[in-house]
Amino acid sequence: MNQLEGRKLKISVVTPSHNRLEYLKVAVMSVQVNVLAPLDIEFEHIIHDCGSTDGTKEYFISNLPPSNIFYIKDQGDNKESTKDRKWVPATEDLRPNGQGELASNIIFIRSEHKVPPSQARNICIQKSSGQFICVLDDDDVFLQRTIHNFAYAILQNPTKKFYVSDFLRVNENLQYMPKDDYYGWVFSSPNEMLQAIFDSCHFIQGNVCFSRNLYEEVGGYDESVGMAEDLDLYVRFLLKGHLNVYLPIISHLHRMHTANFSIGCDRDKHHADLRAIYGRNEQQLKVMGIKLSLGN
């Protein structure tokens, strides 16, 4: 089934953030400079500020019209699901002389407290309007043709719902880190890819574009999950029988720095995440013949 439903293709880039304004500005710039030609497509960038105290809120509300700004009203304890949180549109234009430096396709959402990654991303996606979703971390950087390349693949494969690319690791100053590249693999079936994941031979991170329909079909990010919420989501895509289309292109630069979650994700932590994901889906995985081997 064609997922565009007769509409122009629109890709929503979603970025939750907490206290990384200077990195976030670079991430936003990297999305805005994307070159779409010759494709006739659109994109938007949804930013969710999760209780930042570093001036993130002030920067965005002084550079966007009130129609692009929303506040989340909730209990402040993250016990409410995304669907139960109240949206409050901004009403006051705080731009100097009614003008700002940010593009009109940027939507800014503000929560007044830290929000776990799964909930933060679900909130972003709830406010997005694209048929396809790309997730960009606030400290990472898109390449200039990333949106074009994902869009081209979508248009060439109109029934597919899940696309994976390669990415490069860089240090905090965006200097290339040799020998740390990520390259996707080509699999013949969801079963083969799932087994590689639970063999701890393969993983998927932020190098993904997926359809809103598929996201909704599996129930979005599991808000009971702490870390590895992204891999958990992609495993559920595979469990639904959706094998990704692999794009041999670099989608983004993954910035490694002292406050990056990836720094603390060693072999033991990754294996613990895999055990947790397997446990939540154990019955279906066993029926499919997928074993939790972790490279043994």
C-alpha positions in Angstrom: 0.0 0.0 0.0 1.3 3.4 -0.9 1.7 5.4 2.3 1.6 8.9 0.8 -2.2 8.8 0.4 -2.1 11.2 -2.6 -0.1 13.9 -0.7 3.3 15.3 -1.3 6.0 13.4 0.6 6.8 15.1 3.9 9.5 14.0 6.3 9.4 15.0 9.9 12.8 15.2 11.7 12.3 14.9 15.5 14.9 16.0 18.1 14.4 15.9 21.8 16.9 18.0 23.8 18.1 18.8 27.3 20.8 21.4 28.1 22.7 21.1 24.8 21.8 24.4 23.2 25.1 24.9 21.3 25.1 21.4 19.9 21.4 21.8 19.2 22.0 24.9 17.1 24.4 22.9 14.9 21.9 20.1 14.6 19.1 22.5 13.6 21.4 24.2 11.0 22.4 20.8 9.5 18.7 20.0 8.9 17.9 23.4 7.4 20.7 23.4 4.9 19.5 20.1 3.4 19.2 20.2 -0.4 16.1 18.5 -1.8 16.4 19.2 -5.5 15.3 17.8 -7.8 12.7 16.1 -5.6 9.4 17.9 -4.9 9.1 17.1 -1.2 8.8 18.9 2.1 10.3 18.5 5.6 9.8 19.9 9.1 11.9 19.9 12.3 10.2 19.2 15.6 12.3 20.2 18.7 11.3 19.1 22.1 13.1 21.0 24.9 12.9 18.7 28.0 13.4 21.1 30.9 16.6 22.8 29.7 18.1 25.5 31.9 20.8 26.6 29.5 18.8 29.2 27.5 17.3 26.7 25.0 13.7 27.9 25.7 14.7 31.6 25.5 16.5 31.0 22.2 13.6 29.3 20.4 10.7 31.4 21.7 12.6 34.6 20.7 13.1 33.3 17.2 9.8 31.6 16.3 6.3 32.9 15.9 3.8 31.8 18.6 2.0 29.6 16.1 5.2 27.3 16.1 5.5 27.1 19.9 3.8 24.7 22.2 4.0 24.1 26.0 3.4 20.7 27.6 1.3 20.9 30.8 1.6 17.8 33.0 2.2 16.6 36.5 5.9 16.8 36.2 6.6 13.2 37.3 6.6 11.5 33.8 3.9 9.1 35.0 1.4 10.4 32.4 1.5 8.8 29.0 2.1 11.1 26.0 -1.6 11.1 25.0 -2.7 12.3 28.4 -0.4 15.4 28.5 -2.1 18.7 27.7 -0.8 21.0 24.9 -0.9 24.7 25.5 -0.2 26.9 22.4 1.9 30.0 22.8 0.0 33.3 22.5 2.6 36.0 22.8 5.1 36.9 20.0 8.5 37.4 21.7 10.5 38.0 18.6 12.2 41.3 18.4 10.3 43.4 15.9 8.3 40.3 15.0 11.2 38.6 13.3 13.5 35.7 14.2 16.4 33.8 12.7 14.8 30.4 12.6 12.9 28.9 9.7 9.1 28.6 9.6 9.2 24.7 9.3 10.6 24.4 12.9 8.2 23.5 15.7 9.3 24.1 19.3 7.8 22.1 22.2 8.7 22.9 25.8 8.3 20.6 28.8 9.3 22.2 32.1 11.2 19.1 33.4 13.4 16.3 32.1 11.5 13.7 30.0 12.7 10.1 29.3 13.8 9.5 25.7 10.9 7.3 24.7 8.3 9.8 26.0 10.3 12.8 24.6 10.3 11.2 21.1 6.6 10.3 21.2 5.7 13.9 22.1 7.7 15.1 19.1 6.0 12.7 16.8 2.6 13.5 18.2 3.0 17.1 17.0 4.6 16.2 13.6 2.7 16.0 10.3 5.0 14.0 8.0 4.2 10.6 6.6 7.8 9.6 7.5 9.9 10.2 10.6 13.7 10.7 11.0 15.2 10.9 14.5 18.2 13.2 15.0 19.8 13.5 18.4 20.5 17.0 19.6 24.2 16.5 19.4 24.4 14.9 16.0 24.6 16.4 12.5 22.7 15.6 9.3 24.6 15.5 6.0 23.3 17.9 3.4 21.6 15.2 1.3 20.2 13.1 4.1 16.5 14.0 3.7 16.8 13.8 -0.1 18.4 10.4 0.0 15.8 9.0 2.4 13.0 10.6 0.3 14.4 9.2 -2.9 14.4 5.7 -1.4 10.8 6.1 -0.1 9.6 7.2 -3.6 11.4 4.3 -5.2 10.0 1.8 -2.7 6.5 3.1 -2.0 5.3 0.0 -0.1 8.3 -0.2 2.3 8.1 1.4 5.7 11.5 1.2 7.2 14.9 2.5 5.9 18.4 2.2 7.4 21.6 4.0 6.4 25.2 4.2 7.6 26.7 6.9 9.9 30.1 8.1 11.0 31.4 8.8 14.5 33.1 12.1 15.2 34.5 13.6 18.4 33.0 16.6 20.2 34.6 19.0 17.7 33.2 17.0 14.7 36.6 15.6 13.9 36.3 12.2 12.2 37.1 9.1 14.3 38.8 6.5 12.1 37.9 2.8 12.6 34.6 3.7 14.3 32.3 3.9 11.3 28.9 2.2 11.4 27.8 0.3 8.3 24.5 -1.5 7.9 24.1 -5.0 6.7 21.8 -6.5 4.0 19.5 -9.2 5.3 17.2 -11.5 3.4 14.4 -11.6 6.1 13.3 -10.1 9.3 14.2 -13.4 11.0 17.8 -13.1 9.8 18.1 -9.6 11.0 16.5 -10.3 14.4 18.9 -13.2 15.0 21.9 -11.0 14.1 20.6 -8.4 16.7 20.2 -11.0 19.4 23.6 -12.5 18.5 24.9 -9.0 19.4 26.4 -8.9 15.9 24.3 -6.0 14.6 22.3 -3.0 15.9 20.4 0.0 14.7 20.7 3.5 16.2 19.7 6.9 14.9 20.3 6.0 11.2 16.7 5.2 10.5 13.7 6.7 8.7 10.3 5.0 9.3 6.7 5.5 8.3 4.2 7.0 10.7 1.9 4.2 9.8 4.4 1.6 11.0 5.2 3.6 14.1 1.5 3.7 15.0 1.0 0.1 14.1 3.5 -1.0 16.8 2.3 1.6 19.3 5.2 4.0 19.1 8.1 4.1 21.5 7.5 2.0 24.6 7.2 4.5 27.4 8.1 1.9 30.0 11.6 1.5 28.5 14.6 3.5 29.7 17.6 3.0 27.5 17.7 1.3 24.1 14.2 2.6 23.4 15.2 3.0 19.7 16.4 -0.6 19.2 13.3 -1.8 21.1 11.1 0.1 18.5 13.0 -1.3 15.5 12.8 -4.9 16.9 9.1 -4.5 17.0 9.1 -3.3 13.4 10.9 -6.5 12.5 8.5 -8.6 14.6 5.6 -7.1 12.5 7.4 -8.5 9.4 8.9 -5.3 8.1 12.4 -5.7 6.8 14.3 -2.4 6.3 15.5 -1.1 3.0 19.3 -0.5 3.4 20.7 2.7 1.9 24.5 2.6 1.5 24.8 6.3 2.3 26.1 8.3 5.3 23.0 9.9 7.0 24.7 11.7 9.9 27.7 12.4 12.1 27.3 10.8 15.5 29.1 13.0 18.0 30.9 11.3 20.8 31.5 13.4 23.9 31.6 13.0 27.7 27.9 13.6 28.1 26.9 11.2 25.3 24.8 8.2 26.3 26.8 6.1 23.8 30.0 6.6 25.8 28.6 4.6 28.7 27.1 1.9 26.6 29.7 -0.9 26.8 29.3 -4.6 25.9 27.8 -5.5 29.2 25.2 -2.7 29.1 24.3 -3.5 25.5 23.8 -7.2 26.4 21.6 -6.2 29.3 19.5 -4.1 26.9 19.2 -7.0 24.5 18.1 -9.3 27.4 15.4 -6.8 28.4 14.2 -6.4 24.8 14.2 -10.2 24.3 12.3 -10.7 27.5 9.5 -8.3 26.5 9.1 -10.1 23.2 10.2 -13.6 24.3 7.1 -15.6 23.3 7.0 -14.3 19.7 10.7 -14.5 19.2 10.8 -18.1 20.4 8.0 -19.0 18.0 10.1 -17.4 15.2 13.1 -19.5 16.2 15.1 -16.5 17.4 17.6 -17.3 20.1 19.3 -14.9 22.6 22.8 -16.0 22.1 24.7 -12.7 22.6 27.6 -14.0 20.5 28.1 -17.2 22.4 
